[in-house]
Amino acid sequence: MIKYSELQDLSLDELQTLKGQVNALIQGKQVIALGKIKVGDKVMVNHKKAGGEYTVVKLNRKTYTLENMFGRVKCSIGLISPIAA
């Protein structure tokens, strides 16, 4: 774990590079975690306006099209979590 004092010693360019690497790693881990989800599976969406349980209708590389009784939404991978059956 990197300590705050160590981060303060880094330059702005180094911090921006680190931020890009961390974001890429987070997205990669999310893709792996959601890799087992397929069309027809139930997922949970963590969003204040469109939160709740949805069914997967279509899979794209970075977004999923989801549907529930109120309609369809296009959702980013970061907002989706699988529901354990």
Residue pairs with C-beta under 8 A, 6 or more apart in sequence:
7 15
10 18
26 78
27 77
27 78
30 77
30 78
31 77
33 82
34 64
34 77
34 80
34 82
36 82
37 43
37 56
37 59
37 64
37 80
37 82
38 56
38 59
39 56
39 57
39 58
39 59
40 55
40 56
41 55
41 56
41 82
41 83
42 53
42 54
42 55
42 56
42 83
42 85
43 53
43 54
43 55
43 56
43 64
43 66
43 80
43 81
43 82
43 83
44 51
44 52
44 53
44 54
44 80
44 81
44 82
44 83
45 51
45 52
45 53
45 54
45 66
45 73
45 75
45 79
45 80
46 79
46 80
46 81
47 75
47 79
50 73
50 75
52 68
53 68
53 83
54 66
54 67
54 68
54 73
54 75
55 66
55 67
55 68
56 64
56 65
56 66
57 65
57 66
57 67
57 72
58 64
58 65
59 65
62 76
62 77
63 74
63 75
63 76
63 77
64 74
64 75
64 77
64 80
65 72
65 73
65 74
65 75
66 72
66 73
66 74
66 75
66 80
67 73
